[in-house]
Amino acid sequence: MYDLIIKNGKYPDFDKGEFVKADIAVKDGKIADVFPDGDASAEDRSAEKTVDADGRIVSPGFIDMHMHEEQFQGDNREYDISALLAKQGVTTGIAGNCGISWRPTSEFRKITEDKGGCYINYALLSGYNSLREAEGLGWYDPCPEDIRKKVVAKIKDDLDAGAWGFSFGLEYGPGIATEEMTKAALELKEYDPFISIHFRADCEECMNSLKEMADLSRDTGCRVEISHIGSLAATAGNMKQSLDYVRKEIAENPRLGFDVYPYNAFCTIVQSAAFDMDWRSKWKVDYDIIMLLQEPYRGQRCDEALYKKIREEFEDTYCVAFAMSEDEVKMALAEPCGLYGSDGDVAPGNDIHPRAAGCFPRILGKYVRDEKLLPLIDALDKMTRSAAARVGLTGKGEIKAGMDADFVIFDPDTIIDGAEYTDTSKPNKGIDYVIIAGEPVVDHNELTGALTGQVLDRKDYQQ
């Protein structure tokens, strides 16, 4: 007897490039059998549970290439960001990006195990900036060799504990030199780390930033992910030349890649180094592109006085900045060699940018169905099979016997994001079930309470 059968659905067969009607059987958290439509043998099979997909799409679970894990600060030990990601179909998230990780991999794993599991699976990265700052260095400080070695040693601890790689936030840590990055990557190369990088600078420095990241991959042989290319290249008309450059680099060096989120506003805190220069002149904007996301000014747009007040008195306040061109974001979303990441982040108890709640339904509804930016099966490939291959998540990303039983069941005619900048609590539409390891985690936008996700150990996936 199977644990679960999903019947009457259509799954994406990426090898054939088409959707196939089939029943899918699950046993012990794995796909046990896939019965094509009309296979009489399926009629004799029984299961503990049955989910009727009713003609909808049964996709592999979405893989979020760039998110920020739970902070678990103070008494708040609830799952905030992962609950939102699960509701939009994410079953695995790559966390610890932009150089920021809140705690060692072993400690994060222990917390999730004590809680009985997670809403989604985590593949953790070690945040280089966080470790550097823990040694007493400021954002702009150069790194003495003895401190750099201490940081590398802590990253090794994380990698030995199962982390998948590490990340740099160069815009947030301008003192991190290219040479410093290169030395760290070479010293940790034996782990075949996945390295994600938040760029150094945009606008006139955009191409230099891209070259720095591409060169790091070429010079070290390491996998390098250019994080959220929209916030790098869509701020000053640089997307076309950026994609032309990256496309050529990836063709010559497949260890390079990039991701993008489907919004024209980025999110950070108001004290961020991104605002330390004359950003209004650089982006050709004014103070009103900034919307504040936390009390006491939640939802308000800035003028000069409010901006200066917030920077001085509420420096940790999150904000969004509408600095990006929608048309250029769409270029990146449609680019065949790019992948998708929400960049979802949540301050304890508060959802922030709507991307944390609606990224993947937004792509499938607004950009795939309504604007026909790319075919549905191509978008799903980016969200699943290609993402799994990029990170090294063997066993995920496709619907075949032996693969992990992570699924999203959705209606392609109705799926759409609900979250808005002023109200991120509005639910998504069109997602019927999100299933991890054969267990429904989300049932029609409601969390079921199942914590079947886990902190994935890189060593378990190495071949």
N, C-alpha and C positions, 0 to 999 in steps of 0.2 A: 504493500500500500504506500502511495506517495503521501508526502506531508501536505502538498498543495498542488492543485491544477488550476491554471489560468486558461479559460476556454473562450473561444469565439473572438480572439483578438487577431491583430495584424502586426507582425514584428518586422523591423528593417533588416533585410539581408544585405549587408554592405558589399559582400562579394558579388552578388547579382545586381546590386543597385536598384532593388525593388522591395516592396512590402509583400510579405507572404502571410496568408491566413494559416493559423496553426493553433493547436492547444499546446501548452507548455507545462511540463510536470517537474516538480521540485521535490528533492529529498535531501535532508541533512544540509540545508543551506546552499545546495548546488542545483543547477539545472540537470535533471536526470534524463529527460527525453523531450524532444520536440516533435510533435505529431502534425504533419501537414494536413490541411483541410481535406477531408475525405478518407483519411487513414482509419480504416475500420478497427484497427487494434486499439485505438484510443477508447472505444466504447466499452472495452472490458476492463478498463483501468479505474481504480477507485482512489480516493484521497481523503485525508482528514478534513481538509478545507477546500472549497472551490470558489474561485472568483470569476464571475462572468464579465469579460471585457466588452461584450456587446458591440463588437465591430470597431472598437477603438484601437488606437496604437498602443502596442506593448513594447516600450523601448527599454534598452538597458538603462540602468540608473545613471543620471547625469553626474559628470565629474567636474567639479568646480576647480579650475586651474589656479585660482588665486582668491583666497579668503583669509580672514583673520580670526583666530580661534578664541574660545571663551577666555575671559580674563580671570574669572573666579576670584575677584578681589573682595576682601573683607568677609562679611557674612553671606555675600551673594555667591552661591555655588550652584546656581541653576544654569540650564542650557538656554541661552538666549539666541545667539547667532545660528547655532546648528538647528534649532527648532524652526527658525524662519527659512533656512536653506532646505530643510527636509520638506516643508510645505510647498516649495517650488520645484521639487523633484530631484534635488541633489542627494545622492547616496554616498558620495565620497568627496571630501574637500581637501585641497592642498593648502596647508596652514603655515603660519610662521613667516609670512612674506614681508617685504619692504624693510628687511633688517630687524623686524620686531618679533620677538617671541617672549611670552609672559613668564615662562618657567622652563626648567629642563624637561627634556622628553620623558625621562623616567618618572618625574614627579607628575607631569600631566597625565601620563598613562595610569599612575596609581590613583589619582583622583577619579578618573573615569571608571576604573575597575571597582573602586569603593562605591560608586553610584550605580553599579550594576550594568554599565554599558553607556552608549551614546546614541543620540538620534541619528547621527550619520557616522561614516567611517572618516577618520582623520589620517592623512599622511603629513607628518609634521616636518617642518624645516627649522633649523637653528638660526636665530636672528643675530647676525653679526653686529649690527648697531647696538642692540640691547646688551650683548656681552661686552662690547667695547666701553659703553657708558657705565656698566657695572664696575669697570676697573678705574673709574674716575675721569674718563675723558669726556670733554664737551663735544658738541656737534662739529665745531670748526677746528678742533685740536688735531695735529698730526699724531701718529701712533708710534711711540718708541718701540724698538724691536722686542724688548722684554715683555711688554704688554701684549704686543701682537702674538707672541708665542703662547701667552696665557689664554688669549681668546681662542686660538687654534686648538689648544688642548681641551678647552671646554666644548668646542664644536665636535671634537673627536669623541668626547664622552657622550654627546647626544647621538652621534652616528652609531656608536657602539650600542646605544640603547634602542636603536631602531629608526632614528630619524632618516629621512630620505635625502637630505642635503642641507643647504643653508642659503641665506638670502642677504642681500645688501640693499640698503636704502640710501643711495648716494645723494639725492636731493636733501634728505633729512640729516645726512652726515657728511657735509662737504669736505671734512677733513680726511675722509677715507681716500687715500691716493690710489691711483691705478696700480702702482707697484705693490702696494699693500694687498689689494685684492688678488693680484696675480700670484703673489707668494702663497697666500692662504689656499687658493685653488690648487696650486701645484702640490702643496704639502698634504692636501686631503684628496688628491686625485685617485688614490688607491681605492677609495670607497665608491667611485663612479657617482659622485654627488649630483643631484639635481640642484642647479643654482638659479634662483630667481633674482632679478635686479630691478629695483625702482631707479629709473634714470637719474643722471646727474643734473641736467638742465634742459629746458625746452626752447622753443622759438629759435633764435639765431644759433643756439648751441645744439639744436636738435640732432643734426647729422653727426656732430662730434660725439654726442652721447650714444647714438646708435653704433658708431664705429668702435667706441670704447668697449661696448658690450660684445659686439661681434668679434673684435680682436681677442677679448678674453677667452672666448670659446675656441678660436683658432689657435691661440698661443698655448693653451693648456690642454686642449682636447676634451674639455669638460662640457657637459650639457649646460647651456645657458638659456634661460627664459627671459625675454624682454617683457616686463610686466606692464599691463594696461597701456598699450601703445596709444590709445586714444588721448589720454591725458598728457602724453609726451608730444604727439605730432599733430593733434587736431586743434591746437590753440592758436596757430598763426599761419595756416595754409601750407603746412609741411607734410600732409599725409601722403600725397601722391609720390613725391620723391622718396619719402621714408619707406613706403611699401615697395617701390621699385628697388631700392637698395637692399632691404631685408629679403625680398624674394630672391634676388641674385645671390646673396650670402647663404641663404638656406639651401639653394640648389647646389652650391659648392661645399657647404658644411651643414649637413642635416642635424648636427648637434645643437644648432641654434633654432630658436622658436620664439613666438610671441603670443600674447593673449590680449583680449579687449573686452570691455563691458559696454552694454548698449544704452549709454546715457551721455549727455553732453555737459555734465557737471561732475567735477571731482569732489572728493570729501577729505578733509583733514581738520586739524585743530588750528585755531586762529594764531597761535604762537609759532606755527610751523615755519621752518626756514624758507619755505616757498614764498612767504610774504615778507622776507627780510630785505628784498631788493625792490626797485621801483616796478612792481608788477603791473600797475595800471598802464604805464607806458609800454611795457613789454608786450602785454596782451591786447593793448589798445581798447581798454575797458575803463569803467569807473567803479566806485565802491558798491554800487547797487547790484553787481553780479554776485555779491556774497549774501547768502541767506543763512541765518543762524538756526541751529537745530536743537538747541537745549535752552531750558529756562535760565534766566527770566525773559529771554528774548526769542523764544522758539518761534520760527516761521517768519521773523522779521527780516527785511532786506536792510542792508547797511547804508548809511550815508557816512560822510567823513567823521562826524562826531561820534556816532555809535561804534564805528570800526575802531577808532582810537581808544574809546572807553573799554571795549571788549578786550583789546590787546593788552591793556594795562591792568584791568581788574578781573577779567574772566578768561585768562589765557589758555585754559584747557578746554574751552568751549569748542564743540565740533561745529563745522560749517560746511556748506557746499558752495562751490564757485562755478557759475555758468560761464566758463571761459572757452568752451570747445565748440567747434562747428559740427552741427548735426550731420551735414552731408559728408564730412570727413570721417566721422565715427562710422557711418554706413559703409564707407570704402573699406575700413578695417574689418567690419563684421562680415563683409562679403568675400574678403581675400581668402583663397583656398588654403594657404599654408598657415593661417591663423587659427587660434583656439579661443575658448570663452572662459572668462573668470568673472565672478561677481564683484570682487574686491570688497565683499561684504564685511562690515565691521559693526559692532554693537557695544556701546558703553553699557556698563552693568545696569540692567533693568530698562534700558532705553534703546529702541531701534533708531537707526540714524538715516543714512541715505537709502532711498527706496530700492537700490540695487541689492541690498541685503535681503529683501523680501520678494523681489519680482524679476530678477535678471533673466532667468531661463524662460519663463512663460512670456516675457516681453519679446525675446528674440523669436520664439515660435509663433506668437500671435501677431505682433505688430510688423516685424520685419520679414518673416517667412510667409505667413498667410496673407496679410493685408497689403504689404508693399512688394511682395514677391522678389525680395532681395537675393534670395538663393533658394534652391529646392529644399523641401522638408528633409529628405533623406541625407542631404549633404550637411545640413545644420545638425542633425542628430549624430552623424558620424563625428563631427567636431566635438560634440558634447560627450561622446562615449568612446568609441573604438580608438579614434586618433588621440584623444586625451590619455586614455589608458596606456597606449603605446609610448607616448611622450614621457610619461612619468615612470613607466616600468611596472604598471599594475597588471601583471599577467593574471589571467583568470577573470578580468573585468572588461566591460565595454562591448560585449557581443552576446547574442542569444544563440548559444550552441551547447550541446551536452557537455557537462564538465565545468562550465563557467559558473561564477558566483551568481546566486539567485537574487540579484539587485535589479528592480524594475521600476519604471514609471508608466502608469496607464493613463492616457489622456485622450481627449477629444480634439483633433486638429482643427475642427470647425469652430470651437468655442474657447480654446485656451488663450488666456491673456493675463497680463499682470494687473494687480489691483492697487498696489502701493503708490502713493503720491508723495511729493516732497513735504507737504504739510500734513499728511495723514498716511503713515506707513502701515496702519493697522488694517486697511482695506484688503480683503482676501483676494487671492488669485482665483481665476475661474478655469474650468475645463480639466483639472487634474482629479482623477477619480481615486487612484491609489498610488502610494509610494511604498515599495517593498524592499526590505534589506534582509539578506540571508533567508529569504523565503517567508519573512514575517511582515505583515502590513504595519508600517510605522505611521502612515497618514491614510486616512479614509475620508475622502471628500472634504479635504482641507482641515480635518480635525486630527490632532495627534492621538494615536491610540494608546500611548503610554509604553509601547514596546521600545526597549533600548537594545537593539540588536547590532548597532554599529560598534566599532572599536577603534583604538589607536593602532593603526597597521604598522607592523614591524618590517622594515625594508628587507631584513635578512630572510624573512619568510618568502619573499618574492624573487630573490636572486636565483638565477638559473646557472 
